[in-house]
Amino acid sequence: MACSPHLVLLVTILMTLAGTQESAPVYRGRGGWTLNSAGYLLGPVLHLPSKVEQGRKRDSALEILDLWKAIGE
């Protein structure tokens, strides 16, 4: 009994795919970004703004907004 050409072609393709690296399971580690790895790569925080500085920035932003509104009227 002779095999059909379609069956031979199908078996050949399946055998080829079974031997590729993409089809084989590979352990790649945990991977991905975590807070710890990002902190390691970016380094320590050099300066954290204080509450006083944040308050000043907010006040100056509100003053600019008030001036903008006054000009627009």
N, C-alpha and C positions, 0 to 999 in steps of 0.2 A: 504494500500500500504506500503510495507516494504522498508526501506532504504537499499541501497547497502552497503556492508562493505567498499568499497573504499570511498564512500561519507562520511561515519561516520569517517573513518580514516583521511580524508582530513580536515573535520571540527574540529576534535580533535587537529590536528597539528596546524591549524590556531588559535584556541583558546589558545593553549599553547604558541605560539609565541606572541600573543597579550598581554600576561601577563608578559613577560620578561622585565627586565629593559633596555636591549639594544634596544628594539623596541620603548620604550617610549621616547618622546622628553625630554631632560634634558638641563637646562640652565647651562653651565659650565663657565660662565664669559667670559671675553675677552681673557684671556690666552695668551700664547706665550711670547717670549722675546722681549723686547723693549730696546732701548738705555738707557732709564731711569732706568729700572729694573736691567739691567746688571751693570750699574754704581753704583747703590745702593749696589749690592751684592759684587762687586769687590773693592769698596772703592775709595778714591780719588787717583789721580796720584801723586806719591811721588816726582818724579823728571822728568822734561822734558829736554832732551838734548838741549843744546844751539847750535846756528849756528856755533860757533867756534869749539865746540867738533865734530860736524858733519863734518866740513871741515878737521879737523885733522884725523879723521877716514878715510875719503875719500883719503887724501894724503897718509896715511900709507898703505891703500889697493892698491893704484896705485904703490907705491914703491915695495910692495910684488909682484905684478903682473910683474913689470919690472924685478925683481930678478928672478922670475920663468921663464920668457922668456929668460933671459941671461943664466940660467943654462941649459935650454932645447936646446940651439943652439950649 
